[in-house]
Amino acid sequence: MRPHILAHALTLHRRLIVHGQRLAAFVVPEEGTAPSAEELRQAVKAELAGFKVPRDITFVDSVPRNQTGKVDRLKLVPRS
C-alpha cells in the first residue's frame, strides 16, 4: 500500500501559443508531506501511459471552487 501524500490533484490542458496544449497538474499535498514534482511524475508513470503524465506540476495551497463547489479552473491558470 502506498502512503497518502496528496489531499487533492487536478489536471488540465494548458493552451500554449507555440506548442498547442500540454498536460498540467495542480496538486495540494496532504498536510505534513512535501512530495517533489519528480516523485509525483515517477508515481504517475508507474500507473499510466506516458502521454497522461503531466509535464507541468504546480503545488497550490487549495483548489479554488465556485459557488456550486465545482473547481474554478480559470483561477488556477493565469491569463496571458
C-alpha positions in Angstrom: 0.0 0.0 0.0 1.3 3.5 -0.9 1.4 6.3 1.7 -1.1 9.1 1.1 0.7 12.2 0.0 -2.0 14.2 -1.8 -5.1 15.8 -0.5 -6.3 16.9 -4.0 -5.0 16.8 -7.5 -6.4 18.3 -10.7 -5.1 18.0 -14.2 -6.0 20.2 -17.2 -4.6 21.1 -20.6 -2.7 24.4 -20.8 -3.1 26.1 -24.1 0.3 27.3 -25.4 0.5 29.6 -28.4 3.6 27.9 -29.8 3.1 24.3 -28.9 -0.7 23.8 -28.8 -1.5 22.0 -25.5 0.3 20.2 -22.7 -1.0 18.5 -19.6 -0.6 20.3 -16.3 -1.3 19.2 -12.8 -2.2 21.3 -9.8 -1.6 19.5 -6.5 -2.5 20.1 -2.9 -0.1 17.9 -0.8 -1.5 16.3 2.3 -0.6 18.2 5.4 2.9 17.2 6.7 4.1 15.9 3.4 6.4 17.5 0.8 6.5 15.4 -2.4 8.6 16.7 -5.2 7.3 17.2 -8.8 9.6 14.4 -10.0 8.4 12.0 -7.3 4.8 12.6 -8.5 5.8 12.1 -12.1 7.5 8.8 -11.3 4.5 7.6 -9.4 2.1 8.5 -12.2 4.5 6.9 -14.9 4.3 3.6 -13.0 0.5 3.6 -13.3 -0.4 5.5 -16.5 0.6 5.7 -20.1 3.4 8.3 -20.9 1.1 10.8 -22.6 -1.0 11.0 -19.4 1.9 12.1 -17.3 1.7 15.9 -16.6 4.6 17.9 -17.9 3.9 20.8 -15.5 3.2 20.2 -11.8 2.2 23.2 -9.7 1.8 22.9 -5.9 -1.1 25.0 -4.5 -2.4 25.6 -1.0 -6.0 24.8 -2.1 -8.1 24.2 -5.1 -10.3 27.2 -5.9 -14.0 26.4 -6.2 -17.1 28.3 -7.4 -20.3 28.9 -5.5 -21.6 25.4 -6.5 -18.5 23.7 -5.3 -17.0 22.9 -8.7 -13.3 23.6 -9.4 -12.8 27.1 -10.8 -10.1 26.2 -13.4 -9.9 29.9 -14.6 -8.4 30.9 -11.2 -5.8 28.2 -11.5 -4.3 29.3 -14.8 -3.2 32.9 -15.0 -4.4 34.7 -18.2 -1.7 36.0 -20.5 
